[in-house]
Amino acid sequence: MKIKDFNLFVEDLGNPLGEVIVFLNGVMASTNSWYTIMKPFIDLGYRVVLHDFKGQLKSDKPDGPYTFFEHAEETIMILKNLNIKKAHFIGTSYGGEVAMRIGFTYPDFVQSLVIIDSVSETDQKMVEEINHWIELCEKGDGYAFFWGMAKSIYGPKFMNENKDFLERRAQATRQVDPSYFKGQITLYKTFNDDVYMTSHLKEITAQTLIICGKDDILKPPKFSKMIHDEIKNSQLVLLEDCGHVAIFEKSDEIIELIKAWI
């Protein structure tokens, strides 16, 4: 879909007359990261909209810097093009941060929010980890990149029990086009420079479910608790034995939580 002067990869699935759920990707992901989570909602008659942010795998990668406002604005432009006036927004990590920005910038479009393993501000440890990812991207070795960041996003229990799955993902990352790393670097810099939105969270009026893995070392539960404290109509759920990528590590629990919420 042409948005501004670039193209975004968009999927519009399910019942065209159903309530709309917009799933918003984590920074390294593409729309297919949601396929396990979204399928039950398509089966229930929802309309599901997904897209890759600019800079992500299947979308164009214009030069940065980007902002979270731009991501929010471009998401709403997609919905307007699809004649969608209201939706549930579900975002994980970077996508959750875009969802919060939508929540206080475009409240009339928001039926509810689900924020998974996200933050409204950062700290030095997080910035240093993201800078390490930038260094890995600059080397252009997909396999080394995957294993270099895996320890900070997957919980120890998941890593111990899913070594073959993770190795397959590492091998797949070895095959990505160099443009992927260019886009990732821009997105990581966007996060480090522009994720600060705690002071605006009180402006979110939509009912908001906040989910975080208890073992998330990249974006620890204290940041989800901060979001919960700032958003009046919110509920916080912490998941046992779960790291940063809850949508992979605890997909069944995430599905049930979203079903109950929306």
Protein Blocks (a to p, Z undefined) as FASTA:
>chain_A
ZZhjbccddddehjfkbccddddddfklcfklmmmmmmmmmmnopacdddddehiaklcc
ddddddfklmmmmmmmmmmmnopabdcdddehjlmmmmmmmmmmmmmlpmbdcdehiafb
dcfklmmmmmmmmmmmmnopaklmmmmmmmmmpcfklmmmmmmmmmmmmmmmmmpcfklm
mmmmmmmmmmmmmmpcklmmmmpmbdcdddddfklmklgfklmmmmmmmmmbacddddeh
iafklmlmmmmmmmmmmmmmZZ
